């Protein structure tokens, strides 16, 4: 795995984790009984992007490290993922 591949893999894992973490513990404007005119009632009342980014980083880094360890160790190779026998090896 190249450095560029590792960085791209980290970015993908980080953003997927972000979309999992973002809705957790988020209260809507409707739940807070304070809907700002012009916004939907389901919009977040208070968004703490810094906290969400740190939580995302704390979860994404070990997941990324596990994926990198699997790739580098060879536990799962490309031949293992060839379910239809399209790779002629």
PyMOL commands that set and color helices and strands:
alter all, ss='L'
color gray80, all
select helices_A, chain A and resi 3-21+49-73+79-81
alter helices_A, ss='H'
color red, helices_A
deselect
rebuild
show_as cartoon
